[in-house]
């Protein structure tokens, strides 16, 4: 049973790191939206390519633009925090109980 527990612990850690990386990408994208960055900059292009699928999906499903302010990054950040506190914590607890 310890093999399953170690596997779940590893999955929880990888998921935690992946969600943290996504969180920082969305935060960087939101900060860049406050200025007028060079659209040909490789970092700006990477941030847009990596966050546009999620942000555009949220914008299509839920109208999150009020008064010219886009709240889709805030919604994505809240979902990431929910997943970290629910899914990752549940996997850690399950792995701990299986040990």
N, C-alpha and C positions, 0 to 999 in steps of 0.2 A: 504494500500500500504506500510505502514511502516513495516509490518511483512516481506514482500518480501525484502525490503531494508535491514532490520536487518539480514535476512537469507543470502543475498548476501555478506554483510559485514563480517559475520562469515565465509562463505566459502572462501572469499578472505584472511582473516587472517590465517585460517588453511592452505590454499595453500601456503601462504607466509612462514609460519613456516616450512612446509614440504619441500619446495624448499631450504630453508636455511639449514636445516638438511642434505639434499642430497648434497648440495654444500660443507659443511664441511666434510662429509664422503669422497667425491671424493678428496678433498684437502689432507686429512689425508692419503688416499690411495696413492696419488701421492708422498707425502713426504716419505712414507714408501718404495716406490719403489727405492728411492735413496740409501737406506741402505739394508743390507741383514738381514731382521728380522727373528726371529724364526717362522717357519711356523706352529708350534703347539701352539703358544701363542693364547689364546682365543680372544684377541683384534684384532690381525692380521687376524685370521680366520673370525671374524665377519665382518671386513672391506672388506675382499675379497668376502665373501658371499653376502654382501649387494651391492657391486659395480660391481662385475663381470657380472651380466646380462646386464647392460647398456653398460659397456665398451666393452664387447665381441661383443655385437650387433653392436656397432659403428665400431669396428675393422673389422667385417665381411662385412659391407656395404660400408665402405670408407677406403681405404688404408691410414692410418694416421701414419704409422711408416716410418720415413725418417732418414737414417743414424744411425739406432739403437735407435733412440729416439721415444718414443710413445707419440703422440700428442692427443690421444683419451681423456684423462682427460681434456685437455684444451678445446676441442670441447664440451664436456659435460658441463663444467663450462660456456662456452659462451651460450649454449642453456638454461641453468638454469637462467642466467642473462636476456636473452631475455624473457623467460616466466615470470620472476618476473616483468620486466618492461612493458610487454604487457598484459598478462592475469590478473595478480594481480591488476595492475593499472586500467585496464578496469573494473574489478569487483568493485573496490573501487569507481570509477567514476560513474558507473551505480547505485550503492547503494546510493551514495550521491545525485544523481539526483532524485531518487525515494523517498527520504525522504521529 
